[in-house]
Amino acid sequence: MSQCATQGDSQPRIAVDDRTHVLALTGAGVSAESGIATFRGAKGLWEGHRIEEVASPEGFAADPQLVWRFYSARREKAALAQPNPGHRALAALEERLGDRFLLASQNVDDLHGRAGSTRLVELHGNLFRTRCSECDREPFRDEKSYAAGPLPQCDLCLKQGRRALFRPHIVWFGEMLDPEDLRRVDEFLARPAERLIFLAAGTSGVVWPAAGLVDLARRRGAQTWLVNAEPAENSSRFHHFILGKSGEVLPGLLGVE
Ligand code: BJW
């Protein structure tokens, strides 16, 4: 593995040409410069609750009001945040590469979409979508706060004589990621590519299956890059590790300043 600092003129650049395919993976660190708290940075706590208490099916079953308060606060915060140069650099790279680019994000804050990314797989869901905790109706756009007042209930279930709560469209601990999302990522990596780059940014490499994508990409012949503000759990599995903030590093690294 090569490790680089980012100061000075010697910032590395990924050569992107007509033969290059890029799979990008982002995590909470990419939104840190937009003012959104990371997970492990906050010691995994929210108002004194462990993240698993508010981001797990067990947590929702035990205290749905607490969970909706957590996600309503997150909705409010994310709605006020703005995409930063890291988000915009990835959107600019997509514009250049078209179908030779795919962004898999663990972030649920919508900032990649708002920066213009469209070839986007939201591996852990989206804060601004809601679904039923019981039936398989389509998740729908929802920007409301349920921090106070009655919890939202599924009207379709009610028509069938069942009571079922709505829940955030988020992949919680212990839940399966959407197989269609994983298929899209796998299919992208399986495509014939003369030059394949896997670029991860702002992720601690702790949470699976996202943490294992670097290994899958390497098996498919990718050159792998990590941009992170500190060494990640899986840094050693990347060919190149750049220590720095994604909003400062990505525009230059991708040549889209
Ligand atoms: C910057 C920066 C700047 C800061 N610039 N960098 C295999 C082995 C062991 C366990 C498992 C396994 N497979 C599955 C599991 C269980 C579990 C898991 O991974 N647990 C681990 C904690 C051990 N995985 C799951 O349950 C997943 N489901 C699944 O695999 O189903 C099948 C299965 C289940 C059980 C057993 C086996 C199989 C689902 C995972 C869902 C994750 N959900 C969460 C919360 C919900 C989303 C929400 O509410 O927002 O998603 S957890 C939380 O972590 C969130 C994040 O998306 C996710 C990843 O965190 P991320 O993005 O990496 O953030 P941080 O905070 O950890 O790191 C930020 C980094 O940025 C830091 O390093 C900073 O330094 C850096 N940084 N500023 C660049 N400016």
Residues whose N, C-alpha, C, O or C-beta is under 5 A from the ligand:
A	BS01	BJW	G27 A28 G29 V30 A32 E33 T38 F39 R40 G41 A55 Q106 N107 V108 H124 I170 V171 W172 F173 G174 E175 M176 L177 G202 T203 S204 G205 V206 V207 W208 P209 V227 N228 A229 E230 G244 K245 S246
